[in-house]
Amino acid sequence: MTQAESVAEVFMTALKALPKRERDAVLVRIARDRAMARDLLDLAAIAERRVQPSRPFREYLAQKKRKAR
């Protein structure tokens, strides 16, 4: 486990240990913070797309070039 993963685990454990009312207050503050909300949306999109098949970048560029013609 990396240091970042360890820190994240500590924060998650602490968040889960809070009573529901306090946990909800923390989550609402995170959601209201525009930068954090954007980061969460980005991370959710990445997690969702991780299961999608990938292809080499050169292949993508070649296809893009063909479509532009």
N, C-alpha and C positions, 0 to 999 in steps of 0.2 A: 504494500500500500504506500502510495506517495504521500509526501507531507500535505499536499493540497487535499488529497482524499481523506487523510486523517483529520484535518481541520474541519472539512465538510461533515464528517461523521460526528464530530463533537457538537457542531452547531445543530445538526439534525436531531441528535439525541436530546439536546437541551430544548429545542423547539417542541419535540414530541412530549417532553416531560411537563411542559406548561399546561395549566388548565385551559380548556377550550376557549374561554373568553380572551385570555391573554394571547394565546396562539393566534386566534383570529385577528387580534389587534396588530400583531406583528405582520401577518400576511397582508392585511389591508394597507399598512404603511409601505410594504414592499411594492404592492400593486400600484399605489399612488405615485411612487417615485418613477418618473418617466424612463430614466436610463435603466433602472433595474427591471422595469416591466418589459422594456425592449429586449434586454438581455435574456430574460426568461422566455420570451416568445422565440428568440433566435435559438436558444438551447432546445426548446421543445421541437422546433422545426428540424433541427439537426438530428435529434433522437428519433424522430418519426422517419426521416429520410435515410437513416443508417441501414435500414433493411432493404432499401431499393438497390437494384443492381447498379454497378458503376461501369465506367468505360474510360479508356485512356484519353487524356486531354488532347493529344494529337488527333485522335479519331473525331472528337467533338469539333475541333477546328476545321478538319477536312469536310465534315458534314456542313458546317456553317458556311464554308466557302462555296460548296456545291449549291446550297440554297440561295446564296447571294447572286448567282449567275442568272 
